[in-house]
Amino acid sequence: MKQWCRTGATLLLGAGLGAAGSRLLRLRGGEEEEDRAALLHRLPVIPVPTVQASELTVSPGTSAAVMKYGFPSLTNIKTRESYVSSYDPRTRTASWVIERLNPDSLNGSSNRKYCDFKEDESVHTFHRSTNDDYRGSGFDRGHLAAAANHKWSQKAMDDTFYLSNVAPQNPQLNQVTWNNLEKLCRSLTRRYVNVYVCSGPLYLPRQEADGKLYVHYQVIGRNHVAVPTHFFKVLILEQVGGKGVELRSYVLPNEPVDEKLPLERFLVPIETIERASGLLFVPNIMKRTSSVNAIK
């Protein structure tokens, strides 16, 4: 955990990792102004237009439904039955994966025992990972879009087993803390109309003995699949009655995490992930509203 603390301090530029900080944005005269006061333990709520009837006819969890708030980037977009992703051929993993969860998408007869991890044949042979890359590496094939999020369709669940939807993940992280975060996302469907989840890898710098910052990460297998230093999840939570959208964002180190640590310890400001990943979330959401407020 010492390495995580050191890296986390660099990532947050002095902001404590355990602080669920956020920023308060306002629009004045059509220009965005940022109030960077220390809004600790605040989460942004963004009013959005009422969902149109045409959006309600989309099958639960489908990629068409995921497009509502746009994409964090527009490079190498791939559309599946249950999610949309942006693939990075350099790392042999996705840059991000977006899915939509609600009670309908979480229920059904689909079973992961009928699923197998498989190569993504839509990716050029030179740029894709294989099961052999993971074999004997010491890393799990960690899902970005979780299989259990898509019980509504066996095809939707099958699609989560493409290797373009996984990344090398520490086994303890994958099976415990990351799994608990996935469970939290599913539990939030009991309080919110829809839960949009964007997950992806991060490659963060850490300070070495010479005082300089370096980005180092391992690669595995013949295809040199990049091992992320961290993972992120951004949650877009639609409140009942069109009252607004709540944002939550998490960053976890790709290493064993103390099971006793609450997930709230890994909440970070959304702009932390935007800066570290090169992705943009807030501007896309703001296209659908005239103001952004923060609440406790």
C-alpha positions in Angstrom: 0.0 0.0 0.0 3.0 2.4 0.4 3.5 2.4 -3.4 -0.2 3.2 -3.9 -0.1 6.0 -1.4 2.9 7.6 -3.1 1.4 7.3 -6.6 -2.0 8.5 -5.3 -0.4 11.6 -3.8 1.1 12.4 -7.2 -2.2 11.7 -9.0 -4.3 13.9 -6.8 -1.7 16.7 -6.6 -2.0 17.0 -2.9 -5.7 16.0 -2.6 -6.2 13.1 -0.2 -7.3 9.9 -1.9 -9.9 9.2 0.6 -11.6 12.5 0.1 -14.6 12.3 -2.1 -13.8 15.8 -3.5 -15.5 17.4 -6.4 -15.8 20.7 -8.2 -18.6 23.1 -8.5 -19.2 24.3 -12.0 -21.5 27.1 -13.1 -22.4 28.5 -16.4 -22.5 32.3 -16.6 -23.0 34.1 -19.9 -22.5 30.8 -21.7 -19.0 30.3 -20.2 -17.9 27.7 -17.7 -16.4 28.9 -14.5 -14.8 26.6 -12.0 -15.0 27.1 -8.3 -12.2 25.0 -6.9 -13.0 25.4 -3.3 -12.4 22.4 -1.2 -15.8 20.7 -1.6 -14.9 17.6 0.4 -17.5 14.8 0.4 -19.6 16.5 -2.2 -20.9 14.9 -5.4 -22.1 16.8 -8.4 -25.8 16.6 -9.4 -26.6 17.6 -12.9 -30.2 18.3 -14.1 -30.9 16.6 -17.4 -33.9 16.5 -19.8 -36.7 14.1 -19.3 -36.1 10.7 -20.9 -37.9 10.5 -24.2 -40.4 7.6 -24.9 -38.1 6.4 -27.8 -35.3 5.8 -25.3 -37.6 3.6 -23.2 -38.1 1.2 -26.0 -34.5 0.2 -26.1 -33.7 -3.3 -24.7 -32.1 -3.2 -21.2 -28.4 -2.6 -21.2 -28.0 -2.4 -25.0 -25.2 -0.4 -26.6 -27.9 1.9 -28.1 -29.0 2.9 -24.6 -25.4 3.5 -23.5 -24.9 6.4 -26.0 -27.1 8.8 -24.1 -24.3 10.8 -22.5 -21.8 10.5 -25.4 -18.4 9.0 -25.2 -15.2 10.0 -23.3 -13.2 9.7 -26.6 -13.9 8.8 -30.2 -11.0 6.5 -31.1 -11.5 2.9 -32.2 -15.1 2.6 -31.0 -16.5 -0.9 -30.7 -20.2 -1.7 -30.2 -21.4 -4.9 -28.5 -24.7 -6.2 -27.4 -24.3 -4.9 -23.9 -21.6 -2.2 -24.0 -19.6 0.2 -26.0 -15.8 0.4 -25.8 -12.8 2.3 -27.2 -9.9 0.0 -28.0 -6.2 0.9 -27.6 -4.1 -1.3 -30.0 -0.9 -0.2 -28.2 -1.8 -1.6 -24.9 -4.0 -4.5 -26.2 -6.8 -3.4 -23.9 -9.7 -1.0 -23.9 -9.2 2.6 -23.0 -12.7 2.6 -21.6 -15.9 0.6 -21.6 -19.4 2.0 -21.0 -22.5 0.0 -20.0 -25.9 0.8 -18.6 -27.4 -1.0 -15.6 -30.9 -1.2 -14.4 -33.1 -3.8 -12.7 -34.1 -5.3 -16.1 -30.5 -5.7 -17.3 -29.5 -7.5 -14.0 -32.2 -10.1 -14.2 -32.5 -13.1 -16.5 -31.5 -16.7 -17.1 -28.0 -16.0 -18.6 -25.2 -18.0 -16.9 -21.5 -17.4 -17.2 -20.8 -21.1 -17.1 -21.7 -21.0 -20.8 -19.2 -18.3 -21.5 -15.5 -18.6 -22.4 -12.8 -15.9 -22.8 -12.2 -15.4 -26.5 -10.1 -13.3 -28.8 -11.7 -10.3 -30.4 -11.4 -11.1 -34.1 -12.4 -7.5 -35.0 -9.0 -6.4 -33.8 -6.0 -6.9 -36.1 -3.9 -10.0 -35.2 -0.9 -7.7 -34.5 -2.9 -5.7 -32.0 -5.0 -8.1 -30.0 -4.4 -10.2 -26.9 -4.9 -14.0 -26.6 -5.6 -16.3 -23.7 -2.0 -17.6 -24.0 -0.8 -14.1 -23.0 -2.5 -14.4 -19.7 -1.6 -18.1 -19.0 1.0 -18.3 -16.3 1.3 -14.5 -16.0 0.0 -14.3 -12.5 -2.8 -11.9 -13.6 -6.5 -12.4 -13.9 -8.5 -11.5 -17.0 -10.3 -8.7 -15.2 -13.6 -7.7 -16.7 -14.2 -4.0 -17.4 -17.9 -4.5 -18.3 -18.8 -7.1 -15.7 -20.6 -10.3 -16.9 -23.0 -10.3 -13.9 -24.3 -6.9 -15.1 -25.9 -8.4 -18.2 -28.0 -11.4 -17.2 -30.9 -10.1 -19.4 -29.3 -11.8 -22.5 -26.9 -14.7 -22.9 -25.5 -13.0 -26.0 -24.9 -9.8 -23.9 -23.1 -11.8 -21.2 -21.1 -13.7 -23.8 -19.9 -10.4 -25.3 -18.3 -9.4 -21.9 -15.9 -12.3 -22.4 -14.1 -10.8 -25.4 -10.5 -10.2 -24.4 -10.9 -6.6 -25.6 -13.1 -6.1 -22.6 -10.5 -7.4 -20.0 -7.2 -6.2 -18.7 -4.5 -7.9 -16.6 -5.6 -7.5 -13.0 -4.1 -8.5 -9.7 -6.1 -11.6 -8.6 -6.8 -10.3 -5.1 -8.0 -7.0 -6.5 -10.2 -8.7 -9.2 -11.8 -11.2 -6.9 -12.3 -8.9 -3.9 -12.2 -5.2 -4.0 -13.0 -4.7 -7.8 -15.7 -7.3 -7.4 -17.2 -5.4 -4.4 -17.2 -2.2 -6.5 -19.1 -4.1 -9.3 -21.6 -5.3 -6.7 -22.0 -1.7 -5.4 -22.8 -0.5 -9.0 -25.5 -3.2 -9.2 -26.9 -2.3 -5.8 -27.3 1.3 -6.9 -30.0 0.3 -9.4 -32.3 0.0 -6.4 -32.0 3.8 -5.8 -31.5 5.2 -9.3 -33.4 4.9 -12.6 -30.3 4.0 -14.6 -26.7 3.5 -13.6 -24.2 4.2 -16.4 -20.7 2.7 -15.6 -17.5 3.6 -17.5 -14.5 1.5 -16.5 -10.9 1.5 -17.8 -7.2 1.2 -17.1 -4.8 3.9 -16.0 -1.0 4.2 -16.3 0.1 6.6 -13.6 3.5 8.0 -12.8 5.3 7.4 -9.6 8.2 9.2 -8.0 11.5 7.3 -8.1 14.6 7.6 -5.8 16.0 10.5 -8.0 12.9 12.5 -7.2 11.7 12.4 -10.8 8.3 11.0 -12.0 8.2 7.9 -14.3 5.5 5.8 -15.9 6.5 2.1 -15.6 4.2 -0.8 -16.3 4.7 -4.5 -17.0 3.7 -6.3 -20.2 2.7 -9.9 -20.4 2.7 -12.6 -23.1 3.9 -12.8 -26.6 1.7 -9.8 -27.5 3.0 -7.6 -24.7 -0.4 -6.9 -23.1 0.0 -3.8 -20.9 -0.6 -4.3 -17.2 -2.3 -1.1 -15.8 -1.0 0.5 -12.7 -4.6 1.5 -11.7 -8.2 1.1 -12.8 -11.0 3.6 -12.7 -14.8 3.5 -12.6 -17.0 6.5 -13.4 -20.7 6.2 -12.3 -23.4 8.4 -13.9 -26.5 7.9 -11.7 -29.9 9.1 -13.0 -32.1 10.1 -10.1 -35.8 9.3 -9.9 -38.2 11.8 -11.4 -35.6 13.5 -13.5 -34.2 15.4 -10.6 -30.6 15.2 -11.8 -27.6 13.1 -12.4 -25.1 12.2 -9.6 -21.5 11.5 -10.5 -19.1 9.2 -8.6 -15.6 8.3 -9.6 -13.2 5.7 -8.2 -9.5 4.9 -8.8 -8.1 1.6 -7.4 -4.4 0.4 -7.6 -3.8 -2.8 -9.5 -2.4 -4.6 -6.4 -3.9 -6.3 -3.4 -6.1 -3.9 -1.4 -6.9 -4.4 2.3 -10.4 -5.8 2.4 -11.3 -3.7 5.4 -10.8 -0.5 3.5 -14.3 1.0 2.5 -14.8 1.7 -1.2 -15.4 5.4 -0.2 -11.6 5.6 0.4 -11.1 5.3 -3.4 -13.5 8.1 -4.4 -11.7 10.9 -6.3 -12.8 14.1 -8.1 -13.9 13.4 -11.7 -11.3 15.7 -13.1 -8.6 13.5 -11.6 -9.5 10.7 -13.9 -10.0 13.1 -16.9 -6.5 14.5 -16.4 -4.9 11.1 -15.9 -6.6 9.3 -18.8 -7.0 12.1 -21.3 -10.7 11.3 -21.4 -13.6 13.8 -20.9 -16.8 13.0 -19.1 -18.3 16.3 -17.7 -18.4 18.3 -21.0 -20.5 15.6 -22.6 -23.0 15.6 -19.8 -23.1 19.4 -19.7 -24.3 19.5 -23.3 -27.7 18.4 -22.0 -28.1 21.0 -19.3 -27.7 24.7 -18.6 -26.2 24.4 -15.1 -24.2 22.2 -12.8 -24.6 22.3 -9.1 -22.9 20.3 -6.3 -24.7 18.9 -3.3 -23.6 17.0 -0.1 
